[in-house]
Every structure is written in C-alpha cells, then in structure tokens.
Amino acid sequence: MNGRDRDAEGRARSARPRDGLGRPLAYGEAGVERQPEGVVRTPAETVEQAQRLLDTGMPFHAHEVFEDAWKSGPATEAALWRALAQLAVGLTHAARGNAVGGARLLRRGAAALAGAGDGDGDGAEGTAGGGAPYGIDVPGLVRWARELAGRVEAGAAVDAAAEAPRLGPPRGRPEPL
C-alpha cells in the first residue's frame, strides 16, 4: 500500500490544505476549507454560492460549485454549468500567473457561453447561448472573459477578487420583469 491520501471511498485525494486559489499548501498549514463535492443545489443556490466565492477571490472553489451543478443537473444544462466552471478555472489560472492556461480557459468558456462552442466536437455548441438562464448575464460574462483573456495574454497581473465577474445583471441595474 502506498502512502497516498484517500477519501472515504478509497479514491486518491490529497488531504493537503489549499489556499484560496486551490494551490496545495504544506501539511499542517492553515488553508481554506474546500467545497464539499457532490452537493446538489438549485440553480439559484448554485449562482448565489458561486458568486459569493468569486467575490471573495476564490474562483477555484466557485468552479467546484459549478462542477456540482454540471454533474448533478439535467443534461440539457450541463453545457451552461461547464462553461461557467471553465470561466472560474480560467480566472484561477490567470490569478496564479498562468497566462496561457488562464486565457485559453477564459476563451473556451466564453465561446461555449456565446453558443459558438470551442470546436472540440463534444456537442456542447449552442446549448448555453442566448437568453439569461437563471438570471445569468451571458453576454456580459462573454465580454468579461474575452476582455480579461486579452489582458492576461498581454501580461496583466490578475487579482481574483478584483477581477471577479458578476454572474447576474450588473449591480444597480434591475433585472427585466
């Protein structure tokens, strides 16, 4: 038997603490509590929880919330939640200083949200595009991700909390009735 950390089901899972961007810390260091996996939330709860995490500079953890929705929700909504998870991971990589990975994931998530897909043939093209599912500002997120990807590629340093997107309509603008 090797010395790898395992979860209750015996799957390999690191028990090392993590920082707010999901980077592993040394055993014994104080870290940020991980998001529990496999939580089934309503779409509104998913958006609210992810927004709270994004606002506090924890996009890695927001990605885990989106991943739960992607894996536990209806197949017809998987592309939406997967695209949002890609945006959160893109922001995570950008904030960690990984410009190439950050920009790539931001653009991939933006393309999936815009309905153009990323050309990988996975069938997700067009599923999440158009409208405002669950009050999510899809056009605003697409603009945000593409603009941030360009700045990241140009060498901009990224603060995850300062760059956190608004998932819904911009603050101060009421939602349409």
Disulfide bonds with the S-S distance in Angstrom:
none
